[in-house]
């Protein structure tokens, strides 16, 4: 596989960052995901962290070196992450489970497939055109579908954050799956939280990628989203890949992924960064204890499946 990849996560105007972003890859498959912890529910960052760890650990177990069925993997991994969040909440005695949105994508055999629950999005871009885009599980999306509002008005709508499908809710998530999509050399995939896409139109996002490529366009888009959202800026995160399977081999300085061991996970924010962003709320010991509990929950969920 040959590809360029870029990821970044920012706190925006919030006191902490509840987004989680990660990618990992084997010889034959690449996994990317974004989880956006829901701030209206207690410990949203915990739900996002559990989703990230559960799905990436499942990928590292099963991609040997590829996945037998990427679509089935995405459905089962996201559903399993939901179960791990519920289990963690039960173990901690929480009155309700924390919640998170999730969008994940697997690229294998020059083919991409993706899945999502909530309003974290994926865009498939070719030559400056958006060929595919996930549909949000939200109230405003329903209003758009019914012709009662325009997509451009989402950022200003007072109920733009009302999500009816996520991980950690009382009922299992509805995981929307794409059909397998063949990638051409130069195609780009962008996965992002609503902090990025909400202030920006799809045209702005695709135009920036066409003009500058993902390595320059993504940080510029994050800058612009922060500028437009101002004091209301949410956490904003993105991971983007440009597929170059049939192109000239990517130089190491163009693709940081090539400096990462095959069996590792590159995630944002890093655990140390997450601890720093939450220092007003949790001590270092409390954070380490929470991380340990998350890992124990994931291990139990994995054992239940075997």
C-alpha positions, 0 to 999 in steps of 0.5 A: 500500500502507498498512501499519504496520511495526516491527522490532527485534533484540537480543543477549540474553545472547549475546556477539554478535548473529548475527540479521539482520532487514530489510524493503524495498518497492517501490510494489506489493510489500513484502518482510520477512525474518529470518535467524538465524545458527546459533551452533553453526557458525563465522561464523553471522552471516556466513551470516545477512548473506549471506542478508539481502543476497542476498534483498533485492538480488534483490527490489530488482532484480525488484520493478519495481514488483511481482514477477511470481511472489512464490512463485517469487521466494521459492524462488529467492532463498532457494536462491540465498542458500544458494549464495552462502553456500557460494561465500563459504565456498569462496572463504574456504577455510573447512572448512565453510560457515556456516549460518543459518535464514531466514523471508521474506514478500512482500505484494503485491496484498493477498496474502501468501506466505511461505517458510522453512528452519529454525526462524525463524517466521512468525505470521499473526494476525487479531483475536487468533487465529493463522490460520497458523504456519510449522512448524519444521524441528527435532528437537523439532517432529518429537517434537511431530508424533509426540505425544511432547512438548507444544509448551509444553515446547520451551523446556526441551528440551535438544535444542531447537536441533537443526535439520535444514534450513537455508542453508549445509549440505552439501545444498540447503535444503528451502524450505517455501512457503505458499499465497497468503493474502488479507489483511484490513485489521488482519491482522498478520504477525510474523516472528521468530527462536527467541529470541523465540518459544521462551520464549513461547506462541503465545497470549501472542504473539497476545494481545499483538498484539490488546491493544496492536498491533504497535508496542507489543506487539513490544517488550513481547514482546521484553522478556518473552522476555528476562526468561523466558530469563534468562541463557540468552537467545538473540539475539532478533529480530522484524519485524511488519507490520499491513496497512491496505490498506483502512483510513485512510492511515497517518500517518508517525509510525505507520509508519516505513517511510514515511520510507524511500526505496522502493529502500532496505533497512532492516536490523538490526543496522546494519553499524556495530552489527554491528561493535560487537557483534563487536569482541571477535573482529574488527577494523574492517578485518577486518569491512570486508574480510568485508563486501566479500567478501560483496558480491563473492560476491553479485555473482558469484551474481547474474551467474551467474543472468543 
